Structure formats: C-alpha cells, structure tokens
Amino acid sequence: MKRIPRAVLPVAVAAALTACTSDNGSSSASGSSTSSAADGSASSTSAASDQPFGAGCAQIPAESFAGMATAPVATAAASNPVLTTLVRAVTTANLVDSLNSQQDITVLAPADAAFQAVPADTLNAVLADVPQLTSILTHHVIQGRLAPDQLAGQQTTLNNDTVTIEGSGENFTISGDQTVTGQPATVICGNVPTANATVYVIDQVLKPQS
C-alpha cells in the first residue's frame, strides 16, 4: 500500500456631557465607541468563520458534525451520511489507517452525488483498480490543514501533484478540467473539522494530473 506522508460581550456606554466638555473629549469618547464596535464586528466574523458553511451542510445531521469533530478523518467520514461511497472507496484502497494517522491535512471529500455523476462502468473499474483508486483518493488530500481563507490557490496533494482552487469567503470552485466528469466542482459544505483534518465536501470527483 502506498504510504502517504503524514462574543462578543455587549458594551453599554453612558456619557453625560457638560457644557465645558472639550472637543477632544468628545472625539475620544466617539473613537472608543467606534473601536469597540469594530472589535465586536471582527470577533463576530472570526466566530462565524470557524463554523461549517454551505448549502450542503443542511443534509448532515448535527450529531454527525459532533461525531466527526472528535474522530480522525477516515473514521469521521463514516459518521457523515453524504460520504458513504467515499468511505467505501477509502476502505477498498486500504487507506483508512494511513489517513487516520496523518496530521494536519485538508480533505476535498466527494459527496455520494459526486460519485453518482461518474458513469457506473467507469466507477466500478476504478474501484477494482487499487493503484488507480489510491492515486485518485490521495489527490483529494492536501498537505496542511487549511482554513477557508487559505483554501484558494494551487495546493499540493498527497498524490504529489497539485489542485487549483478558486474563490473566497464561502464560495469555492475547482475548474472542470480537473474533474472526472468535466463539470466544475463546488464546495457544498466546507470547514468541517475532524481530529486531524479539515474537510470540504465537494460535488464532483477530481482527477489526478496526467
């Protein structure tokens, strides 16, 4: 088997200004309020960015997210009802232990619908060819644990090639020339934590670089 490398507290300000208050004092109070508001906004944004995002997350029960958070990634995937085919493929390729033992990785996890979009004969042929299956699966694993603001760009995979991700915020895509079907891939549920990885569920299966 191919061994792969390893809030914001509300602030209430009451100020009684007298006729002798200087302009500088007013400016100082205003600046303080503005600063507090800005800090609060930043904290809220940061808190939101730590949560899973995407329309596809609605398909995943809350208990699945909870179960995934404490388990290593290959085991965690088994807790996710939209990743059953991926779990089957990882098991077939004997990659469960290898993926679970990795530290700080990012997984672009094809949802069941992504595999269903691949012609059945093609999918079955790949599942029967362990070396090819291993290459495809490790191409979906990126070195380093990437937060959403780090995801876009050309990323190195554990298949020793690269995948190029475009987008920002909560909208990320991978061009069709990098997928098995030729259709662009979209992150449908991103920033899902596991014990050793961050998972981004996608709606297409990626193909390794030739």
Order of alpha helices (4+ residues) and beta strands (2+ residues): alpha-alpha-alpha-alpha-alpha-beta-alpha-alpha-alpha-beta-alpha-beta-beta-beta-beta-beta
